Amino acid sequence: MTTIKINENTKTGKAFMAMFEAFFKGVEGIEVVEPNYGQVNEERSIYTSEFADKVKKAEENIKKGETTTLNPDDVWGSLGLK
């Protein structure tokens, strides 16, 4: 088995994938296997599962009202560290 890494965010990567799909889609013996980048909601993600868990926990804390609002003009004062 041969592995080819393709950055689908680049112009060349997009062109390669378009060509590949046009010529080889449904051909027996060739399969595109998507890497697992820390799945979030069944979609490919650049985020790790640990980061996604932290974001979900933060969202839960916001819903519970357990948040600190920062004033961008006085961050240290907002945190009570002045």
N, CA, C and O atoms as CSV, one atom per row, in Angstrom:
chain,resi,resn,atom,element,x,y,z
A,1,MET,N,N,0.850,-1.176,0.000
A,1,MET,CA,C,0.000,0.000,0.000
A,1,MET,C,C,0.895,1.238,0.000
A,1,MET,O,O,1.898,1.287,0.713
A,2,THR,N,N,0.535,2.219,-0.787
A,2,THR,CA,C,1.249,3.485,-0.874
A,2,THR,C,C,0.365,4.580,-0.308
A,2,THR,O,O,-0.841,4.610,-0.553
A,3,THR,N,N,0.979,5.486,0.454
A,3,THR,CA,C,0.243,6.611,1.028
A,3,THR,C,C,0.735,7.896,0.391
A,3,THR,O,O,1.940,8.114,0.269
A,4,ILE,N,N,-0.184,8.736,-0.011
A,4,ILE,CA,C,0.145,10.040,-0.582
A,4,ILE,C,C,-0.543,11.093,0.274
A,4,ILE,O,O,-1.756,11.034,0.474
A,5,LYS,N,N,0.221,12.055,0.780
A,5,LYS,CA,C,-0.364,13.147,1.555
A,5,LYS,C,C,-0.641,14.316,0.618
A,5,LYS,O,O,0.250,14.769,-0.101
A,6,ILE,N,N,-1.878,14.800,0.630
A,6,ILE,CA,C,-2.284,15.893,-0.255
A,6,ILE,C,C,-2.905,16.992,0.590
A,6,ILE,O,O,-3.843,16.746,1.347
A,7,ASN,N,N,-2.387,18.190,0.460
A,7,ASN,CA,C,-2.978,19.334,1.156
A,7,ASN,C,C,-4.073,19.896,0.252
A,7,ASN,O,O,-3.795,20.599,-0.720
A,8,GLU,N,N,-5.317,19.575,0.590
A,8,GLU,CA,C,-6.447,19.985,-0.242
A,8,GLU,C,C,-6.770,21.471,-0.120
A,8,GLU,O,O,-7.693,21.955,-0.775
A,9,ASN,N,N,-6.028,22.195,0.704
A,9,ASN,CA,C,-6.236,23.638,0.836
A,9,ASN,C,C,-5.387,24.425,-0.158
A,9,ASN,O,O,-5.553,25.636,-0.303
A,10,THR,N,N,-4.473,23.728,-0.845
A,10,THR,CA,C,-3.629,24.410,-1.819
A,10,THR,C,C,-4.212,24.270,-3.218
A,10,THR,O,O,-5.023,23.381,-3.478
A,11,LYS,N,N,-3.797,25.145,-4.104
A,11,LYS,CA,C,-4.265,25.102,-5.487
A,11,LYS,C,C,-3.873,23.782,-6.146
A,11,LYS,O,O,-4.677,23.175,-6.852
A,12,THR,N,N,-2.641,23.340,-5.915
A,12,THR,CA,C,-2.162,22.087,-6.494
A,12,THR,C,C,-2.920,20.894,-5.916
A,12,THR,O,O,-3.294,19.978,-6.648
A,13,GLY,N,N,-3.144,20.907,-4.605
A,13,GLY,CA,C,-3.874,19.819,-3.959
A,13,GLY,C,C,-5.296,19.704,-4.475
A,13,GLY,O,O,-5.790,18.600,-4.707
A,14,LYS,N,N,-5.957,20.844,-4.654
A,14,LYS,CA,C,-7.327,20.839,-5.181
A,14,LYS,C,C,-7.354,20.303,-6.605
A,14,LYS,O,O,-8.237,19.527,-6.970
A,15,ALA,N,N,-6.372,20.726,-7.410
A,15,ALA,CA,C,-6.305,20.271,-8.800
A,15,ALA,C,C,-6.053,18.766,-8.857
A,15,ALA,O,O,-6.661,18.061,-9.663
A,16,PHE,N,N,-5.152,18.273,-7.994
A,16,PHE,CA,C,-4.858,16.843,-7.977
A,16,PHE,C,C,-6.099,16.047,-7.605
A,16,PHE,O,O,-6.410,15.048,-8.254
A,17,MET,N,N,-6.817,16.479,-6.560
A,17,MET,CA,C,-8.007,15.750,-6.128
A,17,MET,C,C,-9.088,15.775,-7.212
A,17,MET,O,O,-9.777,14.775,-7.412
A,18,ALA,N,N,-9.242,16.884,-7.903
A,18,ALA,CA,C,-10.229,16.963,-8.985
A,18,ALA,C,C,-9.862,15.984,-10.099
A,18,ALA,O,O,-10.726,15.284,-10.625
A,19,MET,N,N,-8.574,15.938,-10.457
A,19,MET,CA,C,-8.124,15.020,-11.494
A,19,MET,C,C,-8.295,13.569,-11.033
A,19,MET,O,O,-8.768,12.722,-11.790
A,20,PHE,N,N,-7.913,13.299,-9.804
A,20,PHE,CA,C,-8.022,11.947,-9.265
A,20,PHE,C,C,-9.463,11.458,-9.288
A,20,PHE,O,O,-9.740,10.340,-9.721
A,21,GLU,N,N,-10.383,12.305,-8.817
A,21,GLU,CA,C,-11.796,11.921,-8.793
A,21,GLU,C,C,-12.347,11.712,-10.206
A,21,GLU,O,O,-13.166,10.821,-10.433
A,22,ALA,N,N,-11.896,12.535,-11.145
A,22,ALA,CA,C,-12.385,12.412,-12.516
A,22,ALA,C,C,-11.925,11.101,-13.168
A,22,ALA,O,O,-12.683,10.472,-13.906
A,23,PHE,N,N,-10.684,10.695,-12.893
A,23,PHE,CA,C,-10.131,9.521,-13.560
A,23,PHE,C,C,-10.322,8.214,-12.795
A,23,PHE,O,O,-10.449,7.156,-13.411
A,24,PHE,N,N,-10.343,8.268,-11.469
A,24,PHE,CA,C,-10.277,7.028,-10.701
A,24,PHE,C,C,-11.462,6.752,-9.788
A,24,PHE,O,O,-11.444,5.754,-9.067
A,25,LYS,N,N,-12.477,7.581,-9.790
A,25,LYS,CA,C,-13.625,7.347,-8.922
A,25,LYS,C,C,-14.329,6.058,-9.335
A,25,LYS,O,O,-14.721,5.892,-10.490
A,26,GLY,N,N,-14.483,5.151,-8.374
A,26,GLY,CA,C,-15.164,3.895,-8.629
A,26,GLY,C,C,-14.302,2.813,-9.255
A,26,GLY,O,O,-14.806,1.734,-9.566
A,27,VAL,N,N,-13.019,3.072,-9.446
A,27,VAL,CA,C,-12.124,2.070,-10.022
A,27,VAL,C,C,-11.750,1.071,-8.929
A,27,VAL,O,O,-11.361,1.463,-7.829
A,28,GLU,N,N,-11.867,-0.201,-9.234
A,28,GLU,CA,C,-11.551,-1.243,-8.262
A,28,GLU,C,C,-10.056,-1.228,-7.937
A,28,GLU,O,O,-9.215,-1.150,-8.832
A,29,GLY,N,N,-9.743,-1.304,-6.648
A,29,GLY,CA,C,-8.352,-1.352,-6.217
A,29,GLY,C,C,-7.792,0.002,-5.814
A,29,GLY,O,O,-6.666,0.077,-5.322
A,30,ILE,N,N,-8.552,1.075,-6.011
A,30,ILE,CA,C,-8.105,2.410,-5.623
A,30,ILE,C,C,-9.160,3.015,-4.709
A,30,ILE,O,O,-10.342,3.071,-5.050
A,31,GLU,N,N,-8.717,3.461,-3.552
A,31,GLU,CA,C,-9.646,4.001,-2.563
A,31,GLU,C,C,-9.024,5.217,-1.882
A,31,GLU,O,O,-7.841,5.201,-1.542
A,32,VAL,N,N,-9.802,6.250,-1.687
A,32,VAL,CA,C,-9.357,7.418,-0.932
A,32,VAL,C,C,-9.723,7.175,0.525
A,32,VAL,O,O,-10.890,6.962,0.855
A,33,VAL,N,N,-8.720,7.209,1.391
A,33,VAL,CA,C,-8.937,7.015,2.818
A,33,VAL,C,C,-8.622,8.324,3.509
A,33,VAL,O,O,-7.493,8.811,3.448
A,34,GLU,N,N,-9.630,8.899,4.173
A,34,GLU,CA,C,-9.456,10.170,4.861
A,34,GLU,C,C,-8.774,9.941,6.207
A,34,GLU,O,O,-9.155,9.029,6.940
A,35,PRO,N,N,-7.774,10.753,6.543
A,35,PRO,CA,C,-7.127,10.619,7.852
A,35,PRO,C,C,-8.041,11.089,8.966
A,35,PRO,O,O,-8.937,11.899,8.731
A,36,ASN,N,N,-7.827,10.595,10.172
A,36,ASN,CA,C,-8.600,11.000,11.345
A,36,ASN,C,C,-7.812,12.080,12.078
A,36,ASN,O,O,-6.766,11.798,12.662
A,37,TYR,N,N,-8.304,13.304,12.050
A,37,TYR,CA,C,-7.629,14.422,12.697
A,37,TYR,C,C,-8.307,14.804,14.007
A,37,TYR,O,O,-8.354,15.988,14.340
A,38,GLY,N,N,-8.829,13.848,14.756
A,38,GLY,CA,C,-9.564,14.188,15.971
A,38,GLY,C,C,-10.972,14.568,15.582
A,38,GLY,O,O,-11.308,15.752,15.533
A,39,GLN,N,N,-11.781,13.602,15.310
A,39,GLN,CA,C,-13.110,13.822,14.763
A,39,GLN,C,C,-13.984,14.649,15.693
A,39,GLN,O,O,-14.001,14.428,16.904
A,40,VAL,N,N,-14.700,15.591,15.125
A,40,VAL,CA,C,-15.660,16.411,15.843
A,40,VAL,C,C,-16.935,16.412,15.018
A,40,VAL,O,O,-16.934,16.879,13.879
A,41,ASN,N,N,-18.016,15.898,15.572
A,41,ASN,CA,C,-19.304,15.841,14.875
A,41,ASN,C,C,-19.211,15.152,13.524
A,41,ASN,O,O,-19.822,15.593,12.551
A,42,GLU,N,N,-18.444,14.067,13.465
A,42,GLU,CA,C,-18.327,13.251,12.260
A,42,GLU,C,C,-17.715,14.000,11.076
A,42,GLU,O,O,-17.766,13.497,9.953
A,43,GLU,N,N,-17.150,15.164,11.286
A,43,GLU,CA,C,-16.513,15.904,10.207
A,43,GLU,C,C,-15.005,15.882,10.426
A,43,GLU,O,O,-14.546,15.824,11.567
A,44,ARG,N,N,-14.237,15.927,9.352
A,44,ARG,CA,C,-12.795,16.000,9.485
A,44,ARG,C,C,-12.455,17.347,10.100
A,44,ARG,O,O,-13.018,18.373,9.720
A,45,SER,N,N,-11.545,17.338,11.040
A,45,SER,CA,C,-11.223,18.553,11.751
A,45,SER,C,C,-9.721,18.694,11.910
A,45,SER,O,O,-9.008,17.695,12.015
A,46,ILE,N,N,-9.240,19.914,11.929
A,46,ILE,CA,C,-7.829,20.150,12.189
A,46,ILE,C,C,-7.559,20.189,13.684
A,46,ILE,O,O,-6.404,20.263,14.104
A,47,TYR,N,N,-8.619,20.140,14.495
A,47,TYR,CA,C,-8.477,20.236,15.933
A,47,TYR,C,C,-8.360,18.868,16.576
A,47,TYR,O,O,-8.982,17.906,16.124
A,48,THR,N,N,-7.556,18.780,17.639
A,48,THR,CA,C,-7.428,17.532,18.373
A,48,THR,C,C,-8.678,17.303,19.202
A,48,THR,O,O,-9.432,18.237,19.476
A,49,SER,N,N,-8.894,16.063,19.599
A,49,SER,CA,C,-10.070,15.754,20.411
A,49,SER,C,C,-9.968,16.436,21.782
A,49,SER,O,O,-10.990,16.805,22.361
A,50,GLU,N,N,-8.747,16.607,22.306
A,50,GLU,CA,C,-8.573,17.292,23.588
A,50,GLU,C,C,-9.041,18.748,23.490
A,50,GLU,O,O,-9.722,19.250,24.384
A,51,PHE,N,N,-8.668,19.421,22.387
A,51,PHE,CA,C,-9.080,20.804,22.201
A,51,PHE,C,C,-10.597,20.895,22.059
A,51,PHE,O,O,-11.231,21.776,22.640
A,52,ALA,N,N,-11.171,19.981,21.286
A,52,ALA,CA,C,-12.626,19.982,21.097
A,52,ALA,C,C,-13.339,19.773,22.431
A,52,ALA,O,O,-14.375,20.389,22.683
A,53,ASP,N,N,-12.787,18.900,23.294
A,53,ASP,CA,C,-13.377,18.684,24.617
A,53,ASP,C,C,-13.327,19.957,25.464
A,53,ASP,O,O,-14.280,20.267,26.178
A,54,LYS,N,N,-12.211,20.696,25.383
A,54,LYS,CA,C,-12.091,21.956,26.135
A,54,LYS,C,C,-13.125,22.974,25.652
A,54,LYS,O,O,-13.717,23.692,26.458
A,55,VAL,N,N,-13.339,23.035,24.348
A,55,VAL,CA,C,-14.323,23.974,23.792
A,55,VAL,C,C,-15.733,23.601,24.264
A,55,VAL,O,O,-16.522,24.468,24.640
A,56,LYS,N,N,-16.039,22.295,24.240
A,56,LYS,CA,C,-17.360,21.847,24.699
A,56,LYS,C,C,-17.560,22.171,26.175
A,56,LYS,O,O,-18.644,22.592,26.580
A,57,LYS,N,N,-16.512,21.975,26.981
A,57,LYS,CA,C,-16.601,22.279,28.408
A,57,LYS,C,C,-16.820,23.782,28.620
A,57,LYS,O,O,-17.604,24.187,29.478
A,58,ALA,N,N,-16.129,24.594,27.838
A,58,ALA,CA,C,-16.304,26.042,27.932
A,58,ALA,C,C,-17.730,26.438,27.559
A,58,ALA,O,O,-18.318,27.309,28.201
A,59,GLU,N,N,-18.289,25.811,26.534
A,59,GLU,CA,C,-19.673,26.098,26.143
A,59,GLU,C,C,-20.643,25.735,27.266
A,59,GLU,O,O,-21.605,26.459,27.522
A,60,GLU,N,N,-20.385,24.610,27.932
A,60,GLU,CA,C,-21.234,24.210,29.063
A,60,GLU,C,C,-21.128,25.226,30.201
A,60,GLU,O,O,-22.135,25.578,30.816
A,61,ASN,N,N,-19.916,25.694,30.481
A,61,ASN,CA,C,-19.720,26.690,31.537
A,61,ASN,C,C,-20.435,27.996,31.210
A,61,ASN,O,O,-20.986,28.645,32.099
A,62,ILE,N,N,-20.426,28.374,29.951
A,62,ILE,CA,C,-21.122,29.597,29.540
A,62,ILE,C,C,-22.618,29.443,29.777
A,62,ILE,O,O,-23.267,30.362,30.278
A,63,LYS,N,N,-23.174,28.272,29.414
A,63,LYS,CA,C,-24.598,28.038,29.628
A,63,LYS,C,C,-24.959,28.070,31.109
A,63,LYS,O,O,-26.058,28.490,31.470
A,64,LYS,N,N,-24.040,27.630,31.968
A,64,LYS,CA,C,-24.273,27.619,33.412
A,64,LYS,C,C,-24.024,28.998,34.040
A,64,LYS,O,O,-24.321,29.207,35.216
A,65,GLY,N,N,-23.486,29.923,33.265
A,65,GLY,CA,C,-23.181,31.251,33.784
A,65,GLY,C,C,-21.849,31.310,34.512
A,65,GLY,O,O,-21.572,32.276,35.222
A,66,GLU,N,N,-21.039,30.304,34.346
A,66,GLU,CA,C,-19.728,30.239,34.995
A,66,GLU,C,C,-18.656,30.805,34.066
A,66,GLU,O,O,-17.806,30.071,33.563
A,67,THR,N,N,-18.707,32.108,33.848
A,67,THR,CA,C,-17.765,32.734,32.933
A,67,THR,C,C,-17.196,34.005,33.542
A,67,THR,O,O,-17.727,34.544,34.514
A,68,THR,N,N,-16.119,34.465,32.955
A,68,THR,CA,C,-15.532,35.742,33.318
A,68,THR,C,C,-15.531,36.601,32.066
A,68,THR,O,O,-15.009,36.194,31.028
A,69,THR,N,N,-16.113,37.786,32.162
A,69,THR,CA,C,-16.143,38.691,31.025
A,69,THR,C,C,-14.937,39.609,31.118
A,69,THR,O,O,-14.707,40.242,32.148
A,70,LEU,N,N,-14.175,39.679,30.046
A,70,LEU,CA,C,-12.984,40.513,30.021
A,70,LEU,C,C,-13.257,41.808,29.274
A,70,LEU,O,O,-13.890,41.816,28.219
A,71,ASN,N,N,-12.772,42.886,29.836
A,71,ASN,CA,C,-12.817,44.181,29.180
A,71,ASN,C,C,-11.509,44.306,28.413
A,71,ASN,O,O,-10.452,44.341,29.042
A,72,PRO,N,N,-11.526,44.375,27.087
A,72,PRO,CA,C,-10.282,44.424,26.325
A,72,PRO,C,C,-9.434,45.660,26.632
A,72,PRO,O,O,-8.226,45.659,26.397
A,73,ASP,N,N,-10.060,46.701,27.153
A,73,ASP,CA,C,-9.310,47.899,27.504
A,73,ASP,C,C,-8.655,47.778,28.876
A,73,ASP,O,O,-7.752,48.553,29.194
A,74,ASP,N,N,-9.093,46.816,29.700
A,74,ASP,CA,C,-8.548,46.634,31.052
A,74,ASP,C,C,-8.615,45.162,31.434
A,74,ASP,O,O,-9.365,44.786,32.334
A,75,VAL,N,N,-7.832,44.326,30.752
A,75,VAL,CA,C,-7.867,42.889,30.983
A,75,VAL,C,C,-7.489,42.550,32.404
A,75,VAL,O,O,-8.183,41.763,33.046
A,76,TRP,N,N,-6.403,43.120,32.924
A,76,TRP,CA,C,-5.958,42.803,34.288
A,76,TRP,C,C,-6.989,43.230,35.315
A,76,TRP,O,O,-7.214,42.525,36.299
A,77,GLY,N,N,-7.611,44.363,35.101
A,77,GLY,CA,C,-8.657,44.811,36.020
A,77,GLY,C,C,-9.876,43.890,35.960
A,77,GLY,O,O,-10.506,43.637,36.987
A,78,SER,N,N,-10.212,43.392,34.783
A,78,SER,CA,C,-11.333,42.471,34.636
A,78,SER,C,C,-11.108,41.177,35.411
A,78,SER,O,O,-12.052,40.550,35.890
A,79,LEU,N,N,-9.842,40.791,35.523
A,79,LEU,CA,C,-9.501,39.570,36.242
A,79,LEU,C,C,-9.272,39.817,37.734
A,79,LEU,O,O,-9.026,38.881,38.494
A,80,GLY,N,N,-9.354,41.092,38.146
A,80,GLY,CA,C,-9.148,41.431,39.553
A,80,GLY,C,C,-7.685,41.365,39.936
A,80,GLY,O,O,-7.357,41.128,41.098
A,81,LEU,N,N,-6.800,41.571,38.972
A,81,LEU,CA,C,-5.358,41.456,39.244
A,81,LEU,C,C,-4.656,42.811,39.217
A,81,LEU,O,O,-3.440,42.873,39.042
A,82,LYS,N,N,-5.394,43.872,39.385
A,82,LYS,CA,C,-4.788,45.207,39.349
A,82,LYS,C,C,-4.510,45.685,40.728
A,82,LYS,O,O,-3.999,46.791,40.906
